[in-house]
């Protein structure tokens, strides 16, 4: 069960990042014709990152303590002490930006250059910070695998 939660967490995070890139591209080409697509992409980014945050928070509380113990005994203890600790604090940045993105996208972006710049900037920051959080999760997951391989627990290739 915890593998499904962890995979869904990463999948919804990736969905949110892709939706933010979609919102960014459509915002840079804002017109009356793509107004609904920008709003749809903004809501998809917010929903994806909100679901990723909820699933990741549940997984972190329910299942991460075992992984933390494995990481701290393995050759990459910094994957917990630096990477996961940083991720746990910075995960709110893409979430809060993604929740703001649909609000920013409600403006008439085709006519309002300032609103278009704000929406594009927020979408770009959601995508970049979301990718950074996804990468941190990958480092932590790989650190657990390396620790298990060193302990002789996980099967090799």
Phi, psi and omega per residue, in radians:
X1 nan -0.696 -3.087
X2 -1.186 -0.483 3.070
X3 -1.142 -0.703 3.115
X4 -1.119 -0.718 3.109
X5 -1.126 -0.775 -3.124
X6 -1.137 -0.725 3.116
X7 -1.171 -0.710 3.100
X8 -1.126 -0.671 3.088
X9 -1.000 -0.871 -3.139
X10 -1.178 -0.675 -3.122
X11 -1.148 -0.766 3.119
X12 -1.185 -0.592 3.050
X13 -1.106 -0.771 3.108
X14 -1.128 -0.703 3.088
X15 -1.041 -0.748 3.111
X16 -1.105 -0.702 3.113
X17 -1.141 -0.805 3.134
X18 -1.084 -0.728 3.116
X19 -1.126 -0.625 3.097
X20 -1.155 -0.696 3.080
X21 -1.122 -0.719 3.084
X22 -1.029 -0.819 3.123
X23 -1.082 -0.694 3.124
X24 -1.075 -0.858 -3.097
X25 -1.106 -0.782 3.129
X26 -1.191 -0.576 3.105
X27 -1.161 -0.694 3.107
X28 -1.125 -0.400 3.106
X29 -2.026 0.688 -3.032
X30 -1.086 2.360 3.050
X31 -2.658 3.005 3.098
X32 -1.115 -0.524 -3.091
X33 -1.243 -0.544 -3.091
X34 -1.851 0.226 -3.141
X35 -0.982 -0.795 -3.129
X36 -1.167 -0.576 3.122
X37 -1.206 -0.664 3.107
X38 -1.086 -0.789 3.141
X39 -1.157 -0.701 3.092
X40 -1.086 -0.781 3.129
X41 -1.129 -0.694 3.125
X42 -1.114 -0.764 3.100
X43 -1.175 -0.645 3.096
X44 -1.123 -0.696 3.096
X45 -1.104 -0.793 3.140
X46 -1.107 -0.789 -3.130
X47 -1.136 -0.761 3.139
X48 -1.067 -0.807 -3.114
X49 -1.292 -0.524 3.063
X50 -1.175 -0.760 3.090
X51 -1.146 -0.724 3.105
X52 -1.063 -0.736 3.139
X53 -1.125 -0.790 -3.129
X54 -1.120 -0.818 3.129
X55 -1.151 -0.730 3.116
X56 -1.138 -0.674 3.094
X57 -1.124 -0.739 3.090
X58 -1.101 -0.815 -3.134
X59 -1.083 -0.722 -3.132
X60 -1.065 -0.725 -3.134
X61 -1.336 -0.669 -3.023
X62 -1.534 -0.637 -2.956
X63 -2.134 -0.376 -3.065
X64 -1.173 -0.527 3.138
X65 -0.932 -0.650 3.098
X66 -1.174 -0.742 3.106
X67 -1.136 -0.655 3.120
X68 -1.065 -0.749 3.125
X69 -1.096 -0.694 3.109
X70 -1.149 -0.805 -3.138
X71 -1.042 -0.782 -3.072
X72 -1.184 -0.416 3.081
X73 -1.582 -0.209 -3.067
X74 -1.562 -3.062 -3.103
X75 -1.332 -0.174 3.131
X76 -2.066 1.013 -3.128
X77 -1.107 -0.413 3.112
X78 -1.136 -0.337 3.097
X79 -1.111 -0.496 3.022
X80 -1.584 -0.917 -2.976
X81 -1.119 -0.576 -3.130
X82 -1.847 -0.949 -2.983
X83 -1.261 -0.919 -3.106
X84 -1.187 -0.659 3.104
X85 -1.098 -0.716 3.096
X86 -1.165 -0.783 3.132
X87 -1.043 -0.750 -3.111
X88 -1.067 -0.508 3.135
X89 -1.586 -0.600 -3.080
X90 -1.533 -0.134 -3.099
X91 -1.095 -0.358 3.140
X92 -1.306 -0.388 -3.128
X93 -1.090 -1.007 3.131
X94 -1.131 -0.558 3.131
X95 -1.118 -0.885 -3.116
X96 -1.131 -0.694 3.089
X97 -1.121 -0.714 3.140
X98 -1.158 -0.623 3.097
X99 -1.225 -0.474 3.075
X100 -1.391 -0.466 -3.049
X101 -0.965 -0.812 3.101
X102 -1.090 -0.524 3.091
X103 -1.188 -0.800 3.128
X104 -1.115 -0.582 -3.076
X105 -1.344 -0.077 3.134
X106 -1.367 -0.267 3.135
X107 -1.230 2.851 3.064
X108 -1.385 1.555 -3.023
X109 -1.233 -0.417 3.136
X110 -1.206 -0.541 -3.087
X111 -1.840 -0.432 -3.034
X112 -1.815 1.756 -3.073
X113 -1.111 -0.667 3.127
X114 -1.116 -0.784 3.114
X115 -1.140 -0.636 3.095
X116 -1.119 -0.715 3.125
X117 -1.155 -0.718 3.115
X118 -1.125 -0.807 -3.120
X119 -1.115 -0.751 3.120
X120 -1.127 -0.725 3.131
X121 -1.126 -0.787 3.133
X122 -1.107 -0.767 3.125
X123 -1.079 -0.717 3.116
X124 -1.149 -0.712 3.117
X125 -1.173 -0.627 3.059
X126 -1.082 -0.816 -3.115
X127 -1.116 -0.827 -3.098
X128 -1.175 -0.805 -3.140
X129 -1.224 -0.578 3.067
X130 -1.137 -0.717 3.079
X131 -1.117 -0.671 3.123
X132 -1.122 -0.719 3.119
X133 -1.184 -0.708 3.085
X134 -1.070 -0.747 3.135
X135 -1.119 -0.689 3.107
X136 -1.085 -0.713 3.084
X137 -1.095 -0.658 3.113
X138 -1.151 -0.696 3.111
X139 -1.104 -0.757 3.134
X140 -1.107 -0.808 3.122
X141 -1.058 -0.709 3.122
X142 -1.207 -0.616 3.082
X143 -1.086 -0.676 3.081
X144 -1.130 -0.767 -3.136
X145 -1.092 -0.762 3.123
X146 -1.084 -0.713 3.120
X147 -1.108 -0.727 3.116
X148 -1.172 -0.671 3.097
X149 -1.135 -0.709 3.103
X150 -1.120 -0.604 -3.138
X151 -1.409 -0.134 -3.110
X152 1.325 0.335 -3.105
X153 -1.520 -0.801 -3.083
X154 -1.491 2.552 3.088
X155 -1.272 2.531 3.102
X156 -1.376 -3.047 -3.101
X157 -1.172 nan nan
